[in-house]
Amino acid sequence: MRGILIQPIITEKQTDITEAMSNRYGFKVVRSANKSQIKEAVEKMYDVTVVSVNTANYDGKRKSRYTKGGLVVGRTPAFKKAIVTLKEGQVIDFFSNI
């Protein structure tokens, strides 16, 4: 259970989704986590009721850059994204304990 949620997704795109549908939130999660584990973790951590969980696996992007030492090639890490829909009227405040 512990360590399933890595971090909430707070990007412009995800913020627009949350503003349009006020009960949807995005999280980066461990790649091996399934939907029921994600649901349990969100409910326990934020004390809310989760209605549904949608997941998507993302591969790492290839990156390259030119440096003084030559061409450096690498990848960004792969991750899994979970979009969590809460029960109507419930919210998660990510910035409450800053």
N, C-alpha and C positions, 0 to 999 in steps of 0.2 A: 504494500500500500504506500509506504513511505517512498518518496522520490519519484513518483509517477509524473507529477506536474513539474516541468522545468521552469517555465516562465510564462506570464501572460503575454499575448501579442498586442502591442500598443502601437500600431502603425496607422497611417492615414486611412488606408483602405479598411482595416478592421474597425476603426473608430466610426467611419461612415456607416458600416453595417450595423454597429451597435446603436448609432443614433436613429437609423431607419427602423430597426427592430430592437427595442430597448431590452429585450431579454436574451440576446445572443452575445456570447463572449468567446474569444479565441485564446487557445493555449498551445504552447509547444510542449509536447509530452515525450516520454521515453518511447522509442520505436517498438519495443516489445509489448507495450500496453494495449489491452483491448478496450472496447467501449464500456463494458461493465466496470472495469477497474478505474477508468477515467471518471465515470459517473460517480463512483464511490468516493474517489479522492476529492473531487470538487465539492460534493455534498458535505464531506467531513471538514474540509479546510475552510469553506466559506459559509457553512450552515445555511444552505439553500436547497431547494428541491429541483433536481435536474429532470427535464421531460425527455430530451433526446440528445444524442451525441453523434456528430458526423466527423469522420476522420479522413485525412489525406496524407499519403507518404510523399515526401519531396526528396529527390536525389540532389546531391551537392552539385553546384555549378562549377565548371572548369574555369579557372582564372589563370592569366599569365600577365607578366609585366616585364619590362626591360629595365635592367639595372646595370650598374657599372661592371658587375661581374658577369653579365650575360643575361640570357632569358631565364626567368624563373617561372616554372609551371607548377600548378597545384590545384586543389579543389577546396570548396567550402564544405563544411560538414552536412551530411544528410540529416533530415529531421522529420518528425511526424507532427501534423497540426490537427488539433481537435477544435471543432466549433460546437459549443455547448449551448443548448437552449434551456432556459430556466422556466419555472412555472410563472404564469402571468402575474405581474406586479412585484416580482422579486428582482433585486439588483445586486451587483457585486461592485464595491468601491475599492479599486486597486490603490487609490491614493490616500486612504484613511489613516494609515500609520506612518506617514512621512513626516 
